[in-house]
Amino acid sequence: MSQQASPQLSTGYTHEAAWESSHLKVDPIHEIFYEQYGKKDGLPGMSDASANGNQHLVLKTGAVIFLHGGPGGNTSPGNTKFFNPAVYRVVLMDQRGAGKSRPRNELRDNTTQHLSDDIERLREHLGIRKWHMVFGGSWGSTLGLFYSQAHPDRVGSLVIRGVFTVRKSELMIGGIQPAALFFPQEWEAFLNYLPESERGDPFNAYHARITSKDPEIAHAAAREWNRWDMSIGTLRPDADSIAKLDDPEWCITHALFESHFLDQNAGFMQDGELLFPANMEKIKDIPGAIVQGRYDVLCTPVTAWEVHKAWPKSSLHWISDAGHSANEPGTTAKLVEVCDEFAKL
């Protein structure tokens, strides 16, 4: 474990524009949007042998897949800042139904297993033999663990931040979200948006509104849902996060998918599934790093600690002056440092 204490913090790398932006049709309903940045070859290429032993095809490695949070978030060019463009081939992917993936806000055939399968389809489509790194924060850490446990032979390293495994204990404590213990005023405002008769079951009440066919009802509820989420994500108030509330399209997607995946379906997993010993055993040989804000109230630090203890090749880096966001200075700097180190693997 290490404690972040550097007085000079890296703000990350600047990339040129994407050298590929496209959609990949992954089933009869969904097309996922992806972009590629950085070094087209990535780290040194590797050759696969054909059945008769002849070296016949060079498949590139050195690629990193960036898994965004939410659920219902999206990627943006700024997500590339953690990766040295002289070294990494950076792949950004908008998950099913979110961002620029099509159709937007589609909940059919949209589960954690589907999202993991899409990562694998994209890897095959891009001709990448093995991801040099899988990188995910918040919900992206959930998906990164899920995919790595499903395909450990396709993961060279795993970097996760703001760790979240969708256990009941992470979602609710004593009938309220853990963050409400630290932000009671904001939690009360979240509840008070609802009629008093519905406050005993707020998540189902919000879900009914967010999925309403009346756009005014849906957008108003989504805005309140996200106001709660955005107000507790950083150690200090973040005006940029709060500004997202003025984007109705982003608001509805983010709220819809958080409700669908987390509160309605518990991540489409058994409680504690990602931490089952048999599943953690699958990634025991994958080197990795965990970067965790000490004061993260959205994805509480105990989960990062438990994942670290169950994953022998992981390092754990506490960021002493950060909450949940990857954009807090200490967290950004440590993630850049970690990715620079893993480039040497």
ABEGO torsion letter per residue (X at the ends): XBBBABABBBAEBBBBBBABBBBBBABAABBBBBBBBEBAAEBBBBBBBBAAGBBABBBBBGBBBBBBBOBGBBBBAAAAAABBAAABBBBBBBBBGBEABOBBGBABGBBAAAAAAAAAAAAAAAGBABBABBBBBEAAAAAAAAAAAABAAABABBBBBGBBAGBAAAABBGGBBAAAAABAAAAAAAAAABBAAAAABAAAAAAAAAABABAAAAAAAAAAAAAAAAAAABABBBAAAAAAAABAAAAAAAAAAAAAAAAAAGGGBBBGAAABAAAAAAAAABBBBBBBBAABAABBAAAAAAAAAABAABBBBBBAABBABAABAAAAAAAAAAAAAAAAX
